[in-house]
Amino acid sequence: MLKKIIFPLLFLCFSITLCASAINTSNYKTFIGKKVKFAETIPDKQYYKIGRKKLSTKKYKGKISLLSNIELDKKGNIIVFLTTSFEKNKEKTIKIKTKSKEVVLQNISILPPPRPKQTASSKAYNSSHRKSDSYSGYQNDKRPTFSGFVFVILFIAFIVIWLKSLIKDRTLVAEVTNTDRGEKSERNLILKLRHAGFSPEEIFHDLYIPLGNNHFSQIDLVLVSDVGLIVFEIKDYSGWLFGNETQRQWTQVLNYGREKHRFYNPIMQNAQHIRHLKSYLGQNIPSFSVIVFYGNCELKILVLCHRTHILRQNVMLCGL
């Protein structure tokens, strides 16, 4: 599976490098005044293109033109002004509306800026400087290329390690449940339990307990442990959460108190799940209720029951 991912990724990186010279609304000013050259030969059934605008292949063949100006219209689309000469001492400026916020030049190359002319003294200095560095086996102007190559290698290595970790995590979750089943927070908790050393046979995800009359009780997660059944109810909330174990409705406070929402007490909800599970199993197995809160929330919760525990992602509020 890693081989199937790494090659498309390398191709994507290569494609990004090729498209780095694309003109867009953030860098268009840097292209103003640059010269471009139309290719001498291009494949059959292809054209010179600026964005979606096709230009005659015969007319522009091998010509050098100037990006005299680049503007944005009222909709933010790019307008390119191309100044070129078809006859001696005659210039013509063409206005090209691209109807796009990003423009790629096809079969047209952007010429590098001309090197500044060196004086006799600077030539002599450069010559002596190269001779003094000749023993090292490379010239100073090659160092950025080497460092860029090292950066690319390190970046690819980082991507490979990250992909391996991602594939490993997906495999750990897939051994318990489908990777697209349930909420992301539920799969995140499964992954934490797998990393903690629990086997797939000890974790049951997204259980439906039949109650009769086509009714079911849905349980987010059940962990079979040496001390009994640990039944998880997973919630994803933000803001301040107020309540205690005896209140039927808890309160979510958002926007510095300007918004308030009620939701069913998850302690009562999970206690009902445990009763349904025990009734279905027909055994009085020791069980513990664990409520796990994900999201950017702050809990203002009072819990006294020793068999009920409240967790907030990685922060344990009541020890198991």
C-alpha positions as CSV (number, residue, x, y, z in Angstrom):
1,M,0.0,0.0,0.0
2,L,2.9,2.3,0.8
3,K,4.3,1.9,-2.8
4,K,0.9,2.8,-4.2
5,I,0.9,6.1,-2.2
6,I,4.6,7.2,-2.4
7,F,4.8,7.3,-6.3
8,P,1.7,9.5,-6.7
9,L,3.1,11.7,-3.9
10,L,6.4,12.1,-5.7
11,F,4.6,12.9,-8.9
12,L,2.6,15.5,-7.1
13,C,5.7,17.1,-5.7
14,F,7.3,17.2,-9.2
15,S,4.1,18.7,-10.6
16,I,4.1,21.4,-7.9
17,T,7.7,22.2,-8.9
18,L,6.7,22.6,-12.6
19,C,3.8,24.8,-11.8
20,A,5.8,27.0,-9.4
21,S,6.1,29.7,-12.2
22,A,2.3,30.0,-12.5
23,I,1.1,33.6,-12.4
24,N,-1.5,34.1,-9.7
25,T,-3.2,37.0,-7.9
26,S,-0.5,37.0,-5.2
27,N,2.6,37.0,-7.3
28,Y,1.6,38.7,-10.6
29,K,3.5,41.9,-9.9
30,T,6.8,39.9,-9.9
31,F,6.3,38.9,-13.5
32,I,5.8,42.4,-14.9
33,G,8.7,43.4,-17.1
34,K,10.0,39.8,-17.6
35,K,10.7,38.4,-21.1
36,V,9.2,35.2,-22.4
37,K,10.2,33.1,-25.3
38,F,7.8,31.0,-27.5
39,A,9.1,27.5,-28.3
40,E,10.7,26.9,-31.7
41,T,8.8,23.6,-32.1
42,I,5.7,22.3,-30.2
43,P,3.9,18.9,-30.7
44,D,1.1,18.6,-33.2
45,K,-2.4,19.7,-32.3
46,Q,-1.0,21.9,-29.5
47,Y,-0.9,25.7,-29.2
48,Y,0.9,28.4,-27.3
49,K,-1.4,29.2,-24.4
50,I,-1.6,31.9,-21.7
51,G,-4.2,30.5,-19.4
52,R,-7.0,29.3,-21.7
53,K,-6.1,31.8,-24.5
54,K,-4.7,30.1,-27.6
55,L,-2.1,31.9,-29.7
56,S,-1.2,31.1,-33.3
57,T,1.8,28.8,-33.4
58,K,3.1,30.1,-36.8
59,K,2.9,33.7,-35.8
60,Y,4.7,33.5,-32.4
61,K,7.2,30.7,-33.3
62,G,10.5,31.4,-31.5
63,K,9.6,35.0,-30.7
64,I,10.8,36.8,-27.6
65,S,8.1,39.0,-26.0
66,L,7.7,41.2,-23.0
67,L,5.2,40.9,-20.2
68,S,4.7,44.6,-20.2
69,N,1.9,44.7,-17.7
70,I,-0.3,42.4,-15.6
71,E,-3.5,43.7,-14.0
72,L,-6.5,42.4,-12.2
73,D,-10.1,43.1,-13.4
74,K,-13.0,43.9,-11.1
75,K,-13.7,40.2,-10.5
76,G,-10.0,39.5,-9.6
77,N,-9.2,37.8,-12.8
78,I,-5.7,38.2,-14.4
79,I,-5.2,40.4,-17.5
80,V,-1.9,40.0,-19.3
81,F,-0.4,42.7,-21.6
82,L,2.1,41.1,-24.0
83,T,4.3,43.3,-26.0
84,T,6.0,41.7,-29.1
85,S,7.4,42.7,-32.4
86,F,6.7,40.8,-35.6
87,E,8.6,43.2,-37.9
88,K,11.7,45.3,-37.2
89,N,11.1,48.4,-35.1
90,K,7.4,47.7,-34.9
91,E,5.9,46.6,-31.5
92,K,2.4,45.5,-30.7
93,T,0.8,45.1,-27.3
94,I,-1.8,42.4,-27.0
95,K,-4.3,42.4,-24.1
96,I,-5.2,38.9,-23.0
97,K,-8.1,38.4,-20.6
98,T,-7.6,35.1,-18.9
99,K,-10.9,34.8,-17.0
100,S,-8.9,33.1,-14.3
101,K,-7.2,33.9,-11.0
102,E,-4.2,31.7,-11.9
103,V,-2.4,31.5,-15.3
104,V,0.0,28.9,-16.5
105,L,2.1,29.6,-19.6
106,Q,2.2,26.5,-22.0
107,N,4.9,26.1,-24.6
108,I,6.2,29.5,-23.4
109,S,9.2,29.8,-21.2
110,I,10.1,32.7,-18.9
111,L,13.6,33.9,-19.6
112,P,16.0,34.4,-16.7
113,P,17.2,38.0,-16.1
114,P,20.5,38.8,-17.8
115,R,23.6,38.5,-15.7
116,P,25.2,41.9,-14.8
117,K,28.3,42.7,-16.8
118,Q,31.5,42.2,-14.8
119,T,34.2,44.8,-14.7
120,A,37.9,43.8,-15.2
121,S,38.6,44.0,-11.4
122,S,35.6,41.8,-10.5
123,K,36.6,39.2,-13.2
124,A,40.1,39.1,-11.7
125,Y,38.7,38.7,-8.2
126,N,36.3,35.9,-9.2
127,S,39.1,34.1,-11.1
128,S,41.5,34.2,-8.0
129,H,38.6,33.2,-5.7
130,R,37.8,30.1,-7.8
131,K,41.4,29.1,-7.8
132,S,41.6,29.4,-4.0
133,D,38.6,27.1,-3.7
134,S,39.6,24.6,-6.3
135,Y,41.0,22.2,-3.8
136,S,37.6,21.7,-2.2
137,G,36.2,20.0,-5.4
138,Y,33.3,22.3,-5.9
139,Q,32.5,26.0,-6.5
140,N,30.5,28.2,-4.2
141,D,27.7,28.7,-6.7
142,K,26.9,25.0,-6.4
143,R,26.3,25.0,-2.7
144,P,22.6,26.2,-2.8
145,T,21.9,23.4,-5.3
146,F,23.3,20.8,-2.9
147,S,21.5,22.2,0.1
148,G,18.2,22.2,-1.9
149,F,18.8,18.6,-2.8
150,V,19.3,17.7,0.9
151,F,16.1,19.6,1.8
152,V,14.1,17.6,-0.8
153,I,15.6,14.3,0.5
154,L,14.7,15.2,4.1
155,F,11.2,16.3,3.1
156,I,10.6,13.0,1.2
157,A,11.9,11.0,4.2
158,F,9.5,12.9,6.5
159,I,6.6,12.2,4.2
160,V,7.5,8.5,4.1
161,I,7.7,8.3,7.9
162,W,4.4,10.1,8.2
163,L,2.7,7.8,5.7
164,K,4.0,4.7,7.5
165,S,2.7,6.0,10.8
166,L,-0.7,6.9,9.2
167,I,-1.0,3.5,7.5
168,K,-0.1,1.8,10.8
169,D,-2.8,3.8,12.7
170,R,-5.4,3.0,10.1
171,T,-4.5,-0.7,10.3
172,L,-4.9,-0.7,14.1
173,V,-8.4,0.9,13.8
174,A,-9.4,-1.3,10.8
175,E,-8.8,-4.4,13.0
176,V,-11.6,-3.2,15.2
177,T,-14.0,-1.4,12.9
178,N,-14.5,0.1,9.5
179,T,-12.3,3.2,9.1
180,D,-15.4,5.2,8.0
181,R,-17.8,4.0,10.6
182,G,-18.9,6.3,13.4
183,E,-17.5,9.7,14.4
184,K,-13.8,10.6,14.1
185,S,-13.6,11.0,17.9
186,E,-14.8,7.4,18.3
187,R,-12.1,6.1,16.0
188,N,-9.5,8.3,17.8
189,L,-10.4,6.7,21.1
190,I,-10.1,3.2,19.5
191,L,-6.6,4.1,18.3
192,K,-5.6,5.3,21.8
193,L,-6.9,2.0,23.3
194,R,-4.9,0.0,20.6
195,H,-1.8,2.0,21.4
196,A,-2.4,1.3,25.1
197,G,-2.1,-2.5,24.3
198,F,-5.7,-3.6,24.1
199,S,-6.4,-6.3,21.4
200,P,-9.1,-6.0,18.7
201,E,-11.1,-8.8,20.4
202,E,-11.4,-6.6,23.6
203,I,-12.9,-3.6,21.8
204,F,-16.5,-3.4,20.5
205,H,-17.5,-0.3,18.5
206,D,-20.9,1.1,17.6
207,L,-23.0,-1.7,19.2
208,Y,-26.8,-1.9,18.6
209,I,-28.6,-3.7,21.4
210,P,-32.1,-4.9,20.4
211,L,-34.9,-3.7,22.7
212,G,-37.9,-5.2,20.8
213,N,-40.5,-3.6,18.5
214,N,-37.6,-2.6,16.1
215,H,-36.0,-0.4,18.7
216,F,-32.3,-0.4,19.5
217,S,-29.9,1.1,22.0
218,Q,-26.8,2.3,20.4
219,I,-23.5,2.2,22.4
220,D,-20.4,4.1,21.1
221,L,-17.7,1.8,22.6
222,V,-17.4,-1.2,25.0
223,L,-14.0,-2.4,26.3
224,V,-13.8,-5.8,27.9
225,S,-11.3,-5.7,30.7
226,D,-10.2,-7.8,33.7
227,V,-12.3,-5.6,36.1
228,G,-15.5,-5.8,33.9
229,L,-17.1,-4.0,31.1
230,I,-16.1,-0.4,30.5
231,V,-18.9,1.4,28.5
232,F,-17.8,4.6,26.7
233,E,-20.1,7.4,25.7
234,I,-18.3,9.9,23.5
235,K,-19.3,13.5,23.1
236,D,-17.9,16.3,20.9
237,Y,-18.6,19.8,22.3
238,S,-17.1,23.2,22.6
239,G,-17.6,26.0,25.1
240,W,-18.4,25.6,28.8
241,L,-20.4,22.6,30.0
242,F,-22.4,22.8,33.2
243,G,-24.3,20.0,35.0
244,N,-24.1,17.2,37.6
245,E,-25.1,13.5,37.7
246,T,-28.7,14.2,38.9
247,Q,-29.7,16.8,36.4
248,R,-31.6,15.5,33.4
249,Q,-30.4,18.3,31.1
250,W,-26.9,19.8,31.0
251,T,-26.1,23.3,29.6
252,Q,-23.6,24.2,26.9
253,V,-22.6,27.9,27.1
254,L,-21.0,29.5,24.0
255,N,-19.9,33.0,22.8
256,Y,-19.1,34.3,26.3
257,G,-22.6,33.4,27.6
258,R,-24.6,34.8,24.7
259,E,-25.6,31.3,23.5
260,K,-27.0,28.5,25.7
261,H,-28.0,25.0,24.6
262,R,-29.4,22.1,26.5
263,F,-28.5,18.4,25.9
264,Y,-29.4,15.2,27.6
265,N,-27.3,14.2,30.6
266,P,-24.7,11.8,29.2
267,I,-24.2,10.1,32.6
268,M,-27.9,9.1,32.5
269,Q,-27.7,8.2,28.9
270,N,-24.8,5.8,29.4
271,A,-26.3,4.3,32.6
272,Q,-29.3,3.4,30.4
273,H,-27.0,1.8,27.8
274,I,-25.4,-0.3,30.6
275,R,-28.8,-1.5,31.8
276,H,-29.8,-2.5,28.3
277,L,-26.4,-4.3,27.7
278,K,-26.7,-6.3,31.0
279,S,-30.3,-7.2,30.2
280,Y,-29.3,-8.5,26.7
281,L,-26.3,-10.5,28.1
282,G,-28.4,-11.9,30.9
283,Q,-25.5,-11.5,33.4
284,N,-24.7,-9.1,36.1
285,I,-21.2,-8.3,34.9
286,P,-19.3,-5.5,36.8
287,S,-19.4,-2.4,34.6
288,F,-18.1,1.1,34.6
289,S,-19.4,4.2,32.8
290,V,-16.8,6.5,31.1
291,I,-17.9,9.7,29.4
292,V,-15.2,11.1,27.1
293,F,-15.5,14.7,25.9
294,Y,-13.7,15.8,22.7
295,G,-13.5,19.3,21.3
296,N,-12.5,22.6,22.8
297,C,-14.7,22.5,25.9
298,E,-14.3,23.3,29.6
299,L,-16.1,21.0,32.0
300,K,-18.0,22.4,35.1
301,I,-19.3,19.0,36.0
302,L,-19.9,17.4,39.5
303,V,-19.7,13.6,39.6
304,L,-19.8,11.6,42.9
305,C,-20.6,8.1,41.6
306,H,-17.4,5.9,41.9
307,R,-18.5,3.9,38.8
308,T,-18.8,6.9,36.6
309,H,-15.7,8.7,35.2
310,I,-15.4,11.8,33.1
311,L,-12.5,12.2,30.7
312,R,-11.6,15.1,28.4
313,Q,-9.5,13.8,25.5
314,N,-6.1,13.2,27.0
315,V,-6.8,14.9,30.3
316,M,-8.2,12.6,33.0
317,L,-10.6,14.4,35.4
318,C,-11.6,11.4,37.5
319,G,-9.0,8.6,37.7
320,L,-10.1,5.2,36.4
